[in-house]
Amino acid sequence: LGDVYKRQVPGVYIDAVNGDLVLRSNKRIRIEAENIDIFAKLGKDGETGIINIEANETVAIKCKKFDAKATTSAKIFSDK
């Protein structure tokens, strides 16, 4: 778990111990909070720790400051 859980007790805690956690909707899923943390930590197999974002149309990021850090490789690619 991330450091955020060490600082405070969560209002709701979901632990999928024996498998994936799937949130599915035919419409929209919204996450709203003061701050949002997403962690993908290295697992036992050495191949995990990956976050995938995929969209059929658009991925839009709107922010005041955008920082990205890669230790091995960073790519931005477009066919057009």
Phi and psi in degrees as GROMACS dihedral restraints (atoms count N, CA, C in turn):
[ dihedral_restraints ]
;  ai    aj    ak    al  type     phi  dphi    fc
    3     4     5     6     1   -73.2    20    10
    4     5     6     7     1   167.7    20    10
    6     7     8     9     1   -62.4    20    10
    7     8     9    10     1   -23.9    20    10
    9    10    11    12     1   -59.8    20    10
   10    11    12    13     1   -33.2    20    10
   12    13    14    15     1   -76.1    20    10
   13    14    15    16     1   -20.8    20    10
   15    16    17    18     1   -75.8    20    10
   16    17    18    19     1   -23.3    20    10
   18    19    20    21     1   -85.9    20    10
   19    20    21    22     1   -28.1    20    10
   21    22    23    24     1  -151.1    20    10
   22    23    24    25     1   158.3    20    10
   24    25    26    27     1   -86.0    20    10
   25    26    27    28     1   126.0    20    10
   27    28    29    30     1   -69.7    20    10
   28    29    30    31     1   150.9    20    10
   30    31    32    33     1   -70.0    20    10
   31    32    33    34     1   -37.1    20    10
   33    34    35    36     1  -135.7    20    10
   34    35    36    37     1   135.0    20    10
   36    37    38    39     1  -130.7    20    10
   37    38    39    40     1   123.7    20    10
   39    40    41    42     1  -118.2    20    10
   40    41    42    43     1   126.2    20    10
   42    43    44    45     1  -126.0    20    10
   43    44    45    46     1   106.2    20    10
   45    46    47    48     1   -90.5    20    10
   46    47    48    49     1    84.5    20    10
   48    49    50    51     1   -66.4    20    10
   49    50    51    52     1   -40.1    20    10
   51    52    53    54     1  -109.3    20    10
   52    53    54    55     1    25.3    20    10
   54    55    56    57     1   168.2    20    10
   55    56    57    58     1  -168.8    20    10
   57    58    59    60     1   -73.1    20    10
   58    59    60    61     1   156.7    20    10
   60    61    62    63     1  -112.5    20    10
   61    62    63    64     1   120.8    20    10
   63    64    65    66     1  -118.1    20    10
   64    65    66    67     1   124.6    20    10
   66    67    68    69     1  -108.7    20    10
   67    68    69    70     1   119.9    20    10
   69    70    71    72     1  -129.9    20    10
   70    71    72    73     1   139.3    20    10
   72    73    74    75     1  -146.5    20    10
   73    74    75    76     1   145.8    20    10
   75    76    77    78     1   -79.2    20    10
   76    77    78    79     1    -9.1    20    10
   78    79    80    81     1  -116.1    20    10
   79    80    81    82     1  -107.3    20    10
   81    82    83    84     1  -128.1    20    10
   82    83    84    85     1   144.9    20    10
   84    85    86    87     1  -114.6    20    10
   85    86    87    88     1   125.9    20    10
   87    88    89    90     1  -118.5    20    10
   88    89    90    91     1   139.2    20    10
   90    91    92    93     1  -122.8    20    10
   91    92    93    94     1   117.8    20    10
   93    94    95    96     1  -125.5    20    10
   94    95    96    97     1   131.1    20    10
   96    97    98    99     1  -163.5    20    10
   97    98    99   100     1   168.4    20    10
   99   100   101   102     1   -63.1    20    10
  100   101   102   103     1   -43.5    20    10
  102   103   104   105     1  -141.4    20    10
  103   104   105   106     1   148.4    20    10
  105   106   107   108     1  -128.6    20    10
  106   107   108   109     1   127.0    20    10
  108   109   110   111     1  -114.0    20    10
  109   110   111   112     1   134.5    20    10
  111   112   113   114     1  -123.9    20    10
  112   113   114   115     1   124.6    20    10
  114   115   116   117     1  -123.7    20    10
  115   116   117   118     1   135.6    20    10
  117   118   119   120     1  -127.8    20    10
  118   119   120   121     1   101.4    20    10
  120   121   122   123     1   -94.6    20    10
  121   122   123   124     1   155.9    20    10
  123   124   125   126     1   -61.6    20    10
  124   125   126   127     1   129.1    20    10
  126   127   128   129     1   -96.4    20    10
  127   128   129   130     1  -170.2    20    10
  129   130   131   132     1   -67.2    20    10
  130   131   132   133     1   -29.0    20    10
  132   133   134   135     1   -83.6    20    10
  133   134   135   136     1    -9.4    20    10
  135   136   137   138     1    77.5    20    10
  136   137   138   139     1    -1.6    20    10
  138   139   140   141     1  -109.1    20    10
  139   140   141   142     1    -2.3    20    10
  141   142   143   144     1   -98.2    20    10
  142   143   144   145     1   176.7    20    10
  144   145   146   147     1   106.6    20    10
  145   146   147   148     1    31.4    20    10
  147   148   149   150     1  -114.8    20    10
  148   149   150   151     1   137.1    20    10
  150   151   152   153     1  -117.2    20    10
  151   152   153   154     1   123.1    20    10
  153   154   155   156     1  -110.4    20    10
  154   155   156   157     1   132.7    20    10
  156   157   158   159     1  -125.5    20    10
  157   158   159   160     1   123.4    20    10
  159   160   161   162     1  -137.0    20    10
  160   161   162   163     1   136.7    20    10
  162   163   164   165     1  -139.9    20    10
  163   164   165   166     1   145.7    20    10
  165   166   167   168     1   -70.8    20    10
  166   167   168   169     1   -26.6    20    10
  168   169   170   171     1  -123.1    20    10
  169   170   171   172     1   -68.2    20    10
  171   172   173   174     1  -141.7    20    10
  172   173   174   175     1   140.5    20    10
  174   175   176   177     1  -115.9    20    10
  175   176   177   178     1   113.1    20    10
  177   178   179   180     1  -112.3    20    10
  178   179   180   181     1   129.3    20    10
  180   181   182   183     1  -121.3    20    10
  181   182   183   184     1   121.1    20    10
  183   184   185   186     1  -123.5    20    10
  184   185   186   187     1   120.2    20    10
  186   187   188   189     1  -158.3    20    10
  187   188   189   190     1   167.5    20    10
  189   190   191   192     1   -79.0    20    10
  190   191   192   193     1   -39.3    20    10
  192   193   194   195     1  -140.5    20    10
  193   194   195   196     1   133.0    20    10
  195   196   197   198     1  -124.1    20    10
  196   197   198   199     1   117.2    20    10
  198   199   200   201     1  -116.4    20    10
  199   200   201   202     1   136.0    20    10
  201   202   203   204     1  -134.1    20    10
  202   203   204   205     1   138.0    20    10
  204   205   206   207     1  -136.3    20    10
  205   206   207   208     1   125.4    20    10
  207   208   209   210     1  -126.9    20    10
  208   209   210   211     1   135.1    20    10
  210   211   212   213     1   -91.0    20    10
  211   212   213   214     1   -18.2    20    10
  213   214   215   216     1  -117.0    20    10
  214   215   216   217     1   -48.8    20    10
  216   217   218   219     1  -155.7    20    10
  217   218   219   220     1   146.2    20    10
  219   220   221   222     1  -139.8    20    10
  220   221   222   223     1   131.0    20    10
  222   223   224   225     1  -136.1    20    10
  223   224   225   226     1   144.5    20    10
  225   226   227   228     1  -131.7    20    10
  226   227   228   229     1   123.9    20    10
  228   229   230   231     1  -134.8    20    10
  229   230   231   232     1   143.3    20    10
  231   232   233   234     1  -143.6    20    10
  232   233   234   235     1   140.2    20    10
  234   235   236   237     1   -73.7    20    10
  235   236   237   238     1   -21.0    20    10
